[in-house]
Amino acid sequence: MEYESDGKNSMEELERARLNNVMVEGISRRTKGANRFDTAIPRLHFSRFEQPTDPTSYTMDASVCLIAQGSKRVMLGEDAYVYDTNNYLVTSVDLPVVAQIIQASPERPYLGFIMGIDQRLLAQLMVNGNLPEQVPRRTDRGIGVSRVSLPLLKAVTRLVELLDSPEAIAILAPLVQKEVFYHLLVGPQGPRLRQIVMSGTQGHQVGRAIDWLKSNFREQHPIDDLADRAHMSRSAFYHHFRSITSLSPLQYRKHLRLQEARRLMVVEDLDATTAANQVGYESPTQFNREYRRLFGTPPARDSASMREAVRIDDETKVLTG
């Protein structure tokens, strides 16, 4: 029996290696000369880095992230989450993180697979999928890392392969994405996702409040009003919001404003004062102070550096075809 078990494990490892090679080839081929490639499959994109990066602050969308090659560290507050080819990362809500590629080289670049979470599809699976029951999880961080199961790896690889058959994407991609979400829901990260999707749970109420904040962060609405929108007491709302995001609602709104201001300066070439006004800041001094605290550099210098990086990336794409 021990021999049979070893044989079974060996076969699984061989299959994992084969699938990983398929992902490496598929992602590498499409990302040459670019850090990001948006695929024809909705909510799916790839990333590539040929050297380790400095820690970078940004808002990570609710998503499932796998790595075909390399490794990455994501910080949420004081908590660190490291994942690689054997482990995947899930975020159940949009989260303000500091991320860093920690293993990459020109010979073996970091290659990432990122697919946005479709809460509507998750809810449909929970209602109609006859899913096995799981022990409810207390309101927890909206992020977690688990080992990639072989069924999940197979489904993800099929999505990568499907890009070679563009005529089949419209029909088959939703089916394979549904399979990916199924494996997530029945896996170790299932409780984390279920608490955001299940109506009436604290996680679901906080998730709705986050969605509202994302659409209204420029406004000067009192943050306490969010508790009323979530139908929770203020103390309970603040507790569960911080449990999931590691931030208070006020800090979360500040993060959204600063990220949008950075985008406006880099993409739309606005000056710092104009960008600050557009995202809801009334004091340029406060904006400059909080921007530097988050990104480590004053707004004008940071945006100039980011624009130069974008220019170099665009030139590289042209040169590599």
C-alpha positions as CSV (number, residue, x, y, z in Angstrom):
1,M,0.0,0.0,0.0
2,E,2.9,2.4,0.8
3,Y,4.3,1.7,-2.7
4,E,0.9,2.5,-4.3
5,S,0.7,5.7,-2.3
6,D,4.1,6.8,-3.4
7,G,3.2,6.0,-7.0
8,K,0.1,8.1,-6.8
9,N,1.9,11.0,-5.3
10,S,4.6,10.8,-8.1
11,M,1.9,10.8,-10.8
12,E,0.3,13.8,-9.2
13,E,3.6,15.7,-9.1
14,L,4.3,14.9,-12.7
15,E,0.9,16.2,-13.7
16,R,1.4,19.3,-11.6
17,A,4.8,19.9,-13.4
18,R,3.1,19.4,-16.8
19,L,0.3,21.9,-16.0
20,N,2.8,24.4,-14.6
21,N,4.9,24.2,-17.8
22,V,1.7,24.9,-19.9
23,M,1.0,28.0,-17.7
24,V,4.6,29.2,-17.9
25,E,4.6,28.9,-21.7
26,G,1.2,30.5,-22.2
27,I,1.8,33.4,-19.9
28,S,5.4,34.0,-20.9
29,R,4.5,34.1,-24.6
30,R,1.9,36.8,-24.1
31,T,3.7,39.0,-21.7
32,K,7.0,39.6,-23.4
33,G,8.0,43.3,-23.1
34,A,5.1,44.1,-20.7
35,N,4.4,43.9,-17.0
36,R,0.7,43.4,-17.6
37,F,-1.3,41.7,-20.3
38,D,-5.1,41.9,-20.3
39,T,-6.6,38.8,-21.9
40,A,-9.7,38.3,-24.0
41,I,-11.3,36.5,-21.1
42,P,-13.2,38.9,-18.9
43,R,-11.6,39.7,-15.5
44,L,-8.4,37.8,-16.4
45,H,-4.9,39.3,-16.8
46,F,-1.3,38.1,-16.6
47,S,1.7,39.9,-15.1
48,R,5.4,39.6,-15.7
49,F,8.5,40.9,-13.9
50,E,12.1,40.1,-14.7
51,Q,13.6,41.2,-11.5
52,P,12.5,41.6,-7.8
53,T,10.6,44.9,-7.2
54,D,10.5,47.4,-4.4
55,P,7.4,47.3,-2.1
56,T,4.6,49.0,-3.9
57,S,1.4,50.3,-2.4
58,Y,-1.9,49.8,-4.3
59,T,-5.4,48.6,-4.0
60,M,-5.7,44.9,-4.9
61,D,-9.0,44.0,-6.4
62,A,-11.0,41.0,-5.1
63,S,-9.3,38.3,-7.0
64,V,-7.6,34.9,-7.1
65,C,-3.9,35.0,-7.9
66,L,-1.7,32.1,-8.9
67,I,2.0,32.1,-9.9
68,A,3.4,30.1,-12.7
69,Q,7.0,31.1,-11.9
70,G,8.6,33.1,-9.1
71,S,7.2,34.3,-5.8
72,K,5.5,37.4,-4.2
73,R,4.9,38.9,-0.8
74,V,1.7,40.9,0.0
75,M,1.4,42.9,3.2
76,L,-2.0,43.9,4.6
77,G,-1.3,46.0,7.7
78,E,1.3,44.1,9.7
79,D,0.4,40.7,8.2
80,A,2.5,39.2,5.4
81,Y,1.2,36.7,2.8
82,V,3.8,34.9,0.7
83,Y,2.8,32.7,-2.2
84,D,4.5,30.9,-5.1
85,T,3.9,28.2,-7.7
86,N,2.5,25.8,-5.0
87,N,0.2,28.3,-3.3
88,Y,-2.5,30.8,-4.4
89,L,-3.8,34.0,-2.8
90,V,-7.4,35.1,-2.6
91,T,-8.7,38.5,-1.7
92,S,-12.5,38.6,-1.1
93,V,-12.8,42.4,-1.2
94,D,-10.7,45.2,-2.6
95,L,-7.8,45.8,-0.2
96,P,-5.1,48.4,0.3
97,V,-1.9,46.3,0.2
98,V,1.9,46.7,-0.1
99,A,3.2,44.1,-2.6
100,Q,6.6,43.0,-3.7
101,I,7.9,40.5,-6.2
102,I,10.6,38.6,-4.3
103,Q,11.8,36.0,-6.8
104,A,12.3,36.9,-10.5
105,S,15.1,37.1,-13.1
106,P,15.4,37.6,-16.8
107,E,16.1,33.9,-17.2
108,R,13.1,32.9,-15.0
109,P,10.7,35.9,-14.9
110,Y,7.9,36.2,-12.4
111,L,4.7,35.1,-14.2
112,G,1.4,35.8,-12.5
113,F,-2.2,34.8,-13.2
114,I,-4.9,37.1,-11.8
115,M,-8.6,36.7,-12.1
116,G,-11.2,39.0,-10.6
117,I,-13.8,37.6,-8.2
118,D,-17.3,37.5,-9.7
119,Q,-19.5,37.8,-6.6
120,R,-22.7,37.2,-8.6
121,L,-21.3,33.9,-10.0
122,L,-20.2,32.9,-6.5
123,A,-23.7,33.6,-5.2
124,Q,-25.3,31.5,-8.0
125,L,-23.0,28.6,-7.2
126,M,-23.9,28.8,-3.5
127,V,-27.6,28.9,-4.2
128,N,-27.7,26.3,-7.0
129,G,-24.6,24.3,-6.7
130,N,-25.5,22.0,-3.8
131,L,-22.1,22.8,-2.3
132,P,-20.8,20.9,0.7
133,E,-21.3,22.7,4.0
134,Q,-18.4,24.4,5.6
135,V,-17.8,25.5,9.2
136,P,-18.7,29.3,9.2
137,R,-15.7,31.5,9.8
138,R,-15.7,34.5,12.1
139,T,-15.2,37.8,10.4
140,D,-11.6,37.5,9.3
141,R,-9.1,39.3,7.0
142,G,-10.3,39.5,3.4
143,I,-7.1,37.8,2.3
144,G,-5.6,34.3,2.6
145,V,-3.1,31.9,1.1
146,S,-3.6,28.1,0.5
147,R,-2.0,25.3,-1.4
148,V,-3.1,25.0,-5.0
149,S,-5.2,21.8,-5.4
150,L,-4.7,19.7,-8.6
151,P,-8.4,20.3,-9.7
152,L,-8.0,24.1,-9.3
153,L,-4.7,24.0,-11.2
154,K,-6.3,22.0,-14.0
155,A,-9.2,24.5,-14.3
156,V,-6.8,27.5,-14.3
157,T,-4.6,25.9,-16.9
158,R,-7.6,25.3,-19.2
159,L,-8.3,29.1,-19.1
160,V,-4.7,29.8,-20.2
161,E,-5.0,27.2,-23.0
162,L,-8.4,28.6,-24.1
163,L,-6.7,31.8,-25.2
164,D,-5.3,29.9,-28.1
165,S,-8.9,29.3,-29.3
166,P,-10.4,32.8,-29.4
167,E,-13.5,31.6,-31.3
168,A,-14.4,29.4,-28.3
169,I,-13.8,32.0,-25.5
170,A,-17.3,33.4,-25.5
171,I,-18.9,29.9,-24.9
172,L,-16.3,28.1,-22.9
173,A,-14.6,30.8,-20.7
174,P,-17.7,31.3,-18.4
175,L,-17.9,27.5,-17.9
176,V,-14.3,27.2,-16.9
177,Q,-14.4,30.3,-14.7
178,K,-17.4,28.7,-13.0
179,E,-15.3,25.6,-12.3
180,V,-12.5,27.7,-10.9
181,F,-14.9,29.5,-8.5
182,Y,-16.4,26.1,-7.5
183,H,-13.0,24.8,-6.5
184,L,-12.4,28.0,-4.5
185,L,-15.7,27.7,-2.7
186,V,-15.2,24.1,-1.7
187,G,-11.5,24.6,-0.8
188,P,-9.8,26.1,2.3
189,Q,-10.5,29.7,1.2
190,G,-14.2,28.9,0.7
191,P,-15.4,30.3,4.1
192,R,-13.6,33.6,3.4
193,L,-15.4,34.0,0.1
194,R,-18.7,32.8,1.5
195,Q,-18.7,35.3,4.3
196,I,-18.6,38.1,1.7
197,V,-21.3,36.7,-0.6
198,M,-23.8,35.4,2.0
199,S,-26.5,38.0,2.6
200,G,-26.9,39.0,6.2
201,T,-23.4,38.2,7.3
202,Q,-21.1,40.9,8.7
203,G,-18.7,40.2,5.9
204,H,-21.3,40.8,3.3
205,Q,-22.4,44.0,4.9
206,V,-18.8,45.3,5.1
207,G,-18.4,44.3,1.4
208,R,-21.4,46.4,0.4
209,A,-20.0,49.3,2.4
210,I,-16.7,49.0,0.6
211,D,-18.5,49.0,-2.8
212,W,-20.3,52.2,-1.8
213,L,-17.0,53.8,-0.6
214,K,-15.4,53.0,-4.0
215,S,-18.1,54.9,-5.8
216,N,-18.3,57.8,-3.4
217,F,-14.8,58.3,-1.9
218,R,-14.6,61.9,-3.3
219,E,-17.6,63.0,-1.3
220,Q,-17.4,64.4,2.2
221,H,-20.1,62.1,3.7
222,P,-19.6,61.4,7.4
223,I,-17.9,58.0,7.7
224,D,-20.3,57.1,10.5
225,D,-23.1,57.0,7.9
226,L,-21.6,53.9,6.5
227,A,-22.6,51.9,9.6
228,D,-26.2,52.9,9.0
229,R,-25.9,51.8,5.3
230,A,-24.6,48.5,6.6
231,H,-27.4,48.2,9.1
232,M,-24.9,47.7,11.9
233,S,-24.1,49.5,15.1
234,R,-21.1,51.9,14.8
235,S,-19.0,49.8,17.1
236,A,-19.8,46.5,15.4
237,F,-19.3,48.1,11.9
238,Y,-15.9,49.5,12.8
239,H,-14.8,46.3,14.4
240,H,-15.7,44.1,11.4
241,F,-14.5,46.6,8.8
242,R,-11.0,46.7,10.5
243,S,-11.0,42.9,10.8
244,I,-11.5,42.4,7.1
245,T,-9.4,45.3,5.7
246,S,-6.9,46.1,8.6
247,L,-8.0,49.7,8.3
248,S,-10.7,52.0,9.7
249,P,-13.3,53.2,7.2
250,L,-11.7,56.7,7.3
251,Q,-8.2,55.2,6.5
252,Y,-9.7,53.1,3.7
253,R,-11.3,56.2,2.1
254,K,-8.0,58.0,2.4
255,H,-6.2,55.2,0.6
256,L,-8.8,55.2,-2.2
257,R,-8.4,59.0,-2.7
258,L,-4.6,58.9,-2.8
259,Q,-4.6,56.0,-5.3
260,E,-7.0,57.8,-7.6
261,A,-4.9,61.0,-7.3
262,R,-1.8,59.1,-8.3
263,R,-3.7,57.7,-11.3
264,L,-4.9,61.2,-12.3
265,M,-1.4,62.6,-12.2
266,V,0.2,59.8,-14.1
267,V,-2.4,58.9,-16.7
268,E,-4.2,62.3,-17.1
269,D,-1.1,64.4,-16.4
270,L,-2.8,66.6,-13.7
271,D,-0.8,68.6,-11.3
272,A,-0.9,67.6,-7.6
273,T,-3.2,70.4,-6.5
274,T,-5.8,69.7,-9.2
275,A,-5.7,66.0,-8.5
276,A,-6.0,66.6,-4.8
277,N,-9.1,68.7,-5.3
278,Q,-10.7,66.2,-7.7
279,V,-10.4,63.3,-5.1
280,G,-11.9,65.3,-2.2
281,Y,-8.9,67.0,-0.5
282,E,-9.5,70.5,0.6
283,S,-6.0,71.1,2.0
284,P,-3.0,70.7,-0.4
285,T,-0.7,70.5,2.6
286,Q,-2.6,67.6,4.1
287,F,-2.7,65.9,0.6
288,N,1.1,66.2,0.2
289,R,1.8,64.9,3.7
290,E,-0.5,61.9,3.4
291,Y,0.6,61.1,-0.2
292,R,4.2,61.1,0.9
293,R,3.4,58.9,3.9
294,L,1.7,56.3,1.7
295,F,4.0,56.3,-1.3
296,G,7.2,57.4,0.2
297,T,7.8,60.3,-2.2
298,P,6.2,63.7,-2.8
299,P,3.4,63.8,-5.4
300,A,5.2,65.7,-8.2
301,R,8.3,63.6,-7.9
302,D,6.4,60.3,-7.7
303,S,4.1,61.0,-10.6
304,A,7.1,62.1,-12.8
305,S,8.9,58.8,-12.0
306,M,5.8,56.8,-12.7
307,R,5.3,58.5,-16.1
308,E,8.9,57.8,-17.0
309,A,8.4,54.1,-16.1
310,V,5.3,54.0,-18.3
311,R,7.1,55.6,-21.2
312,I,10.0,53.1,-21.0
313,D,7.5,50.2,-20.8
314,D,5.6,51.5,-23.9
315,E,8.9,51.8,-25.8
316,T,9.9,48.3,-24.9
317,K,6.6,47.0,-26.2
318,V,7.2,48.7,-29.6
319,L,10.7,47.3,-29.8
320,T,9.7,43.7,-28.9
321,G,6.6,43.8,-31.1
